[in-house]
Amino acid sequence: MTTGRRRRCGWLDLVIVKYSTAVNHYTSLNLTKLDILDGLKELKIAVAYKVDGVELESFPADLNILARAEPVYKTMPGWAEPTTKLTEYDQLPKEAKEYIAFIEESVGVRVDWVGVGPGREHMLHRRR
């Protein structure tokens, strides 16, 4: 069942995730909907913003600047194997683990839970 509302979907924006982490002092992250990336040949991750050809050092505080910002993407390989039937973090494809590791390195916070489906039982807990 869906709500029928229009959705805007895009690539992961690490600029806003890093800003949100700095403001909220997260101690861990939950990464949901990893399964929707299954089968994509490559993934893009926004790692910076550019305005008028100049890369910004951080998330802009000025909404007018933010409105003109263009994302700078890093491209990573995707994975072909489905993740929805997995029950353990270690079962994830190598490329999915590399994607998660890149997020952690960029943000400086560990991903403890990974969602690979719609239900609670689809949350993979990552052991420390």
C-alpha positions as CSV (number, residue, x, y, z in Angstrom):
1,M,0.0,0.0,0.0
2,T,1.2,3.5,-0.8
3,T,0.0,7.0,0.2
4,G,-0.1,8.2,-3.4
5,R,2.0,11.2,-2.5
6,R,4.7,12.2,-4.9
7,R,8.2,11.4,-3.7
8,R,11.5,13.1,-4.4
9,C,14.3,10.5,-4.4
10,G,18.0,11.1,-4.8
11,W,21.4,9.9,-3.9
12,L,22.7,9.9,-0.3
13,D,23.8,13.4,0.7
14,L,26.8,13.1,3.1
15,V,27.1,16.8,3.3
16,I,23.8,17.1,5.2
17,V,24.5,13.8,7.1
18,K,27.8,15.2,8.4
19,Y,26.1,18.5,9.3
20,S,23.3,16.7,11.1
21,T,25.8,14.6,13.0
22,A,27.7,17.6,14.1
23,V,24.6,19.3,15.3
24,N,23.0,16.3,17.0
25,H,26.1,14.4,18.2
26,Y,25.0,11.0,17.0
27,T,26.8,8.0,18.5
28,S,25.6,5.5,15.8
29,L,23.6,5.5,12.6
30,N,20.9,3.3,11.2
31,L,21.0,2.9,7.5
32,T,17.6,2.0,6.1
33,K,16.4,0.9,2.6
34,L,19.8,-0.5,1.5
35,D,17.8,-3.0,-0.5
36,I,16.5,-0.4,-2.9
37,L,20.1,-0.1,-4.2
38,D,20.2,-3.8,-5.1
39,G,21.0,-4.3,-8.8
40,L,22.4,-0.8,-9.5
41,K,25.7,-0.9,-11.4
42,E,27.0,2.2,-9.6
43,L,26.0,4.4,-6.7
44,K,26.5,8.1,-6.3
45,I,27.1,9.8,-3.0
46,A,27.1,13.6,-2.6
47,V,30.4,14.4,-0.8
48,A,30.4,18.2,-1.3
49,Y,28.5,21.2,-2.8
50,K,29.7,23.7,-5.4
51,V,28.3,27.2,-5.9
52,D,29.4,29.1,-8.9
53,G,32.1,26.5,-9.5
54,V,33.6,26.9,-6.0
55,E,33.5,24.0,-3.6
56,L,32.0,24.9,-0.2
57,E,33.9,23.9,2.9
58,S,30.8,23.0,4.8
59,F,27.0,23.0,4.7
60,P,25.8,26.5,3.9
61,A,24.0,28.4,6.6
62,D,22.4,30.7,4.0
63,L,19.4,29.2,2.3
64,N,20.0,31.4,-0.8
65,I,23.4,29.8,-1.2
66,L,22.0,26.3,-0.5
67,A,19.4,26.9,-3.3
68,R,22.2,27.5,-5.8
69,A,24.4,24.6,-4.6
70,E,25.2,21.7,-6.9
71,P,26.3,18.4,-5.5
72,V,29.7,16.9,-6.1
73,Y,29.4,13.1,-6.4
74,K,31.7,10.2,-5.6
75,T,30.8,7.1,-7.6
76,M,31.1,3.7,-6.1
77,P,30.4,0.2,-7.6
78,G,26.9,-1.3,-6.8
79,W,26.1,-4.9,-6.2
80,A,24.0,-7.4,-8.2
81,E,22.9,-9.8,-5.4
82,P,19.6,-9.1,-3.6
83,T,20.0,-8.3,0.1
84,T,16.3,-8.7,1.2
85,K,16.7,-12.3,2.4
86,L,19.9,-11.7,4.4
87,T,19.8,-12.2,8.2
88,E,23.3,-11.2,9.2
89,Y,25.5,-8.2,8.4
90,D,28.4,-10.4,7.3
91,Q,26.2,-11.8,4.5
92,L,26.1,-8.4,2.7
93,P,27.9,-8.2,-0.6
94,K,31.4,-6.8,-0.4
95,E,30.4,-3.6,-2.3
96,A,27.6,-2.9,0.1
97,K,30.0,-3.2,3.0
98,E,32.4,-0.8,1.2
99,Y,29.5,1.6,0.7
100,I,28.8,1.5,4.5
101,A,32.5,1.8,5.4
102,F,32.7,4.9,3.2
103,I,29.7,6.5,5.0
104,E,31.3,5.7,8.4
105,E,34.7,7.1,7.4
106,S,33.1,10.3,5.9
107,V,30.8,11.0,8.9
108,G,32.9,9.6,11.7
109,V,30.1,7.6,13.2
110,R,29.6,3.8,13.0
111,V,26.6,2.3,11.3
112,D,25.1,-0.2,13.8
113,W,21.9,-1.2,12.0
114,V,21.3,-1.8,8.3
115,G,17.7,-2.2,6.9
116,V,17.3,-4.5,3.9
117,G,13.6,-4.7,3.7
118,P,10.3,-3.3,5.0
119,G,9.9,-5.2,8.3
120,R,11.6,-5.0,11.7
121,E,13.0,-8.5,11.0
122,H,14.9,-7.0,8.0
123,M,17.2,-4.9,10.3
124,L,20.6,-6.4,10.4
125,H,22.5,-5.7,13.6
126,R,26.2,-5.2,13.3
127,R,28.1,-6.7,16.1
128,R,30.9,-4.7,17.7
